């Protein structure tokens, strides 16, 4: 009987423990990227904002940081970084896809090219 | 003394040393191997610039090796060369066959015009603002803008008109891409001929405009930029439907054929339901069809760019008493018929000169045919206008870019054939003109634009139009602007006031109408400030317009008559506006405006406020978008103060109206939901359901002496609900 109580007790403890470490349902992360212009901003925001699970994504061109709020049940931070890399931009430690970068418009590849909205240096 | 000399030499020693690191080279055109002068070359490491001489040669003293040389010249693609040792002889070939060229050359011109514009108080209404109200046509595009007031012209045509500075829209010069748009016979209904979805942006300038665009523009200048073949919209579809039975479809798209690009637009609109909210047996809105198209082309070569195209409008609307049929009328019902056929062709060319990168020449040619047939009961107004408009503009700098000038010649031919009931009027106006405009920049702080134009009108002789605009940036965050100038226009009362035909009033028009002549001056102050890192703006302006002569429409002499005559020196307008636009958060924008109009002239011998122009107006706008930009919410309220109404006390008691209108709020709202390619909108107009009771005087006896559908000061249709979508496929950007 004692054992049973102990098992129950330990069981309770562990369930409590796992509940505590479970990631929150909604999380906000900040990702450093390599955008250089308004067109880049539009591409990144549009893709992320229409990704399942992402509540919103905003890129600040001055700091080059994307703020992303997402539902952890639908998408993970690793997946989000992979998506950014697949558009053609670095995402923290994840290198951008070289092929995607080559397919970006000229003004998103070359910091010296002319764009409607260029990042301030 | 000797010490000084030695110091002097010492100072230069390092320079001499550096000179040995010299790199020289030549930049040539790839096709003909000729040197290109004036090319700017940048060294990336020490961030220095140098330009090539007249033979295309250059010399640079870089500090470190290797360094990268960047060559970015207008009309050529960006070139980079890595130089790893001194004394290198470099030959750079620039290839101008790059497709980016057209865009780059345009950028050159665009930059200049914006620079010039900055001396004037110009507001740009862009795509975001236009989409806030799914506006169907140009007359509805200003409903969220404080500088332009929109009102309904009469109780039968459904048309809307605009006012600037409290003055009728005819005193604003309305053009598209610097070509006349709403002018002559189209001045009453022309605003509705441009679908909102064709518009890329609208530039609104208060007060007089540049002399380049002509001698008109008394109260303001409105310039439309329509979507152009250089845009990336491959296919665009828009639909609109409202509860009044109006349906619209807009389709446009760009096709590219190498250097040639074309864009085609089609607009179809149909209204089929008889709407009579105020139960006076009259259709509140006419039914019928409107169709329009635009086909425009763009191409560019080595030193020129060219834009041309054709545009057409077809309108066939029927209003008046329910049951009236235009084709089968037995004269028992009061009917309104509005027919317009409009066709125009235009060509705009820009030339740049090989030996100068500052001079350019632009030419604009426009030819128009406009036919209208408007019927209001037994009153029939019929007109044809043939027009040719030519404008040439040469611009260059004097010495350096602090001194610019624009000069040119213009030519206008207007041939009018009009008939009003039994009278016929034939008039041909031929107006050649010349203009000169000088712009002075002092640093980035002060800009002064002084312009003068002289025209010779075949009917009225010489017309001189001086104009002055200046701006002063007191600090980088604010700007003070002043403007003063003369504006002139030749009145065409039947076309200007067509909507006043919707009454039994007899038209008493003076034989010799002189040109309308006004002096306008104004002062504007704009202050920008940051709220939570977002830019907010506060603007106050005051404009004073004094008419040396105005063609006045006087409805106060008798309720059965409209008198149109010259009013010399009695007419003026004082207009004051304060507008505050705040962004407390990134995705919330609040806007509020207050307007005061003191617009007076002698009516029936007494100096009094112009009828239907309220002394006070207000505007409030709230725009909110979710952070992921999927949802947008917009709410606009227009507060309209008391308006003076024309005297009706000579009418029998049942056909008399108050001298003053009531104040009311006109509230519009819209919700937009966006997907990557498609967006949906749902909106409502006049949400407070404001309806003017008994809008039509003597509606039960439309052919009698007291009938008048022009005494309109509020909406007559009540709440409108509409819905629709935008669908866009874009070209892949290169």
HADDOCK unambig.tbl for C-alpha pairs under 7 A between the chains (distance, minus, plus):
assign (segid A and resid 49 and name CA) (segid B and resid 628 and name CA) 5.61 0.50 0.50
assign (segid A and resid 55 and name CA) (segid B and resid 628 and name CA) 6.65 0.50 0.50
assign (segid A and resid 56 and name CA) (segid B and resid 627 and name CA) 5.76 0.50 0.50
assign (segid A and resid 56 and name CA) (segid B and resid 628 and name CA) 4.21 0.50 0.50
assign (segid A and resid 57 and name CA) (segid B and resid 628 and name CA) 6.09 0.50 0.50
assign (segid A and resid 105 and name CA) (segid B and resid 733 and name CA) 5.29 0.50 0.50
assign (segid A and resid 105 and name CA) (segid B and resid 734 and name CA) 4.32 0.50 0.50
assign (segid A and resid 106 and name CA) (segid B and resid 734 and name CA) 5.85 0.50 0.50
